[in-house]
Amino acid sequence: TYTDGGEELVTLEGDRMLISYEGATNIQDAINLYFQGFYDECEGVYKRLCKEQSGDFMISYVAAQKYRVVIENGISHNGRLASLSMKYDIFKNGSKIQTEGRSYNVDLLTGQFITDNMLFADENKTMSLLKEKLQNNVSEKIEKVSYRFASDEAETSSIVIVGSDTNKEEHILEISVAEIRDEFSDFG
């Protein structure tokens, strides 16, 4: 937290995520590199906002804005692929002004990064299909979508579609992998 005169002006919230994967340190290291890189980006945003705030007070005496940088990380898997999801939101005076997110798939056998074009026969078609499925469940216009794999206790694989609308609000829809099974490449 960055303060001036006892007033909190910039806060960084959320946890830095790192995993432990015994017996597969190459996979552990690959996944942790993604999480660490994203955390470093979030920390850079926080430091930039702190610098801007100190400049506001020291140079122009402009009334300070209150910023919060909120980090969310997650990992899920379907037995073969781990889906990493990372997101941060920036709030200014309580209103969300920016959302940045990343999602990655990692092969749990090799630690290799798996791109969408490796996973899907036609990446653009699949991403359009995921966007359409989410759009059919919300009234706001969806601008961007990402996804992650998940499995429940019964090991039923699903895909969680995450999208943001024009107001930067997040929408989530979970579908069965079977709904898009025909979209997968030989790898998927």
N, C-alpha and C positions, 0 to 999 in steps of 0.2 A: 504494500500500500504506500502510495506517495501522498504525503500530507504537507500542508502549509498552514502554519499558525494553528495546528491541531485539527484542521479540517481535512477530511479525506477527499482528495481530488482525483486520484486514479487508483483503481484496485485491479488486481489480477486474481481471478477466482477459478477454482477447478484443480484437478490433480494432474500431475505428470505421470503418464502411464508407461510402465515397463513390465515385461512379462518374464517369467522363468519357465523354461521348457527343458526339463531334465532329459539328458540323453540325446538332445538335438540342439546343441549350442549354435550351429550354423543357422537354423531356423529362428531360434531365439534372437540371435544377433541381427538377422535380417529384419524381423518385425520391430525390434527395439530401435533400429536405425530410423524407420519411418516415424515411430512415435516421438523419438528424440528430436528429429528434424522439425516436426510440426510444433513441438513445444518451444523449440528455439525461435521459430517464426512468431509464435504468440508472445514470447518474452520480448522479442524485438518490437512488436506493436506496442506493448506496455511501456517499454523504455522510450519509444518515440513520443507517446502521449505524455509521459512524465516530462520529457524535455520541452515539449510544446507548452505544457502548463507552467513550468518554471520560467520559460520565456515570456509568457503572458504576464506573469506577476512582476518580473524583474525589468522588463523593457517597456511595455505599453500600459501596464496597470489595468488591463481589461479584466472585467469580472471573470473569474475562473469558471470553467465548465467542469462538471463532474463526470468522469468516465469510468466504466467498468468493462473489463475484458473477461469474458466467461468462457472457459474451456470445457468441452465435453469430448471424451474419448470412449471408444468401445471396441470390443473384439467379439466376433462370433465365428462359428465354423460349421461346416457340413460334413466333417470327417476327412475331406480331401483338401478343401480350401479354407483358409482363414480370411475373413473379411474384417479389415480394419476401418474404423470410421473415426474421423477427427473433425471437430468443428469448433470455431470460436465465434462469439457474438460480441460486438462492441456496442455499448449503450452510452448515450450522451444525455445527461440530465434525466435518466430513467427511460428514454426512448431508444429502441434498437435502431442503429443507423447503418450497421454493416454485419453481414454474416459471411464467413469464409469456411469452406469445408473441403475435406479430401476423403476419398475412400480408395482403398487398395485391396487387392486380392493376392494372397501369398499361398503358393503350393506348400502344403504341410509335409510333403515328402522331400522336397529339394530346397525350399526357402526361396524359390524363384518368384519374382513379381509376375503376376498373370494379368495381362492387359485385356481389356474388353474385346479387342479384335482377335485375341487368342481364344477367348472363352465362347464367343458367339459367332455364328456363321456370318451374320451381317450386323455389325455393331450398331450402325445408325438405325436400322429397322428395329432392333431389339430395344434400344433406348427410346425410340418413338413409341413403341408398344407399351413400355413401362410408364412413360409419361401419360399416355392415353388412359391406361388403367387407373392411375392416380387421379387424373383430371375428371374421370367419370364419377369419382367419389367426393369431390369438393366443388364448391361453387366458384371459388376464386381461380383466376387464371394462373396455371402453373408455368413457371419460367424454366426452371432447371430441375433435373432429377439425378439422383444417384441411387445406389442399391447396396445391400449387403446380404450375405447368406446367413441363415440362422437355422437352428434345429432345436426342437423341444425335447423333453425327457424321453419321449417315445421315438426320438431320432427321425422325426418327420421333417424333411427339409423344406424350407420356405425361403422366400426372398422378401426382404423388407425394402420397400420403395420409399425413398425420402425425397421430397420435393419442396421447393420454396416458391411462394407466389410473388406477385408484384409488390406486395407490402412487406416482403422479407419474412413472412410467417412460414413456419415449417409444417408440412403435412406428411403423415406416415400411413402407409398401407402395407399390410402383410398378405402375400399371396403364396399359393403352393407352387413349388418348382414345376409341377406338372402342367400348370397353366401356360408356361412358355417353353416346355421341353423341346419343341421343334426348333427353337431358336439357337440351341447350343451347337457348337462345333464338335468335332470328335473329342477334343480335350474336355469340354464341358460335360 
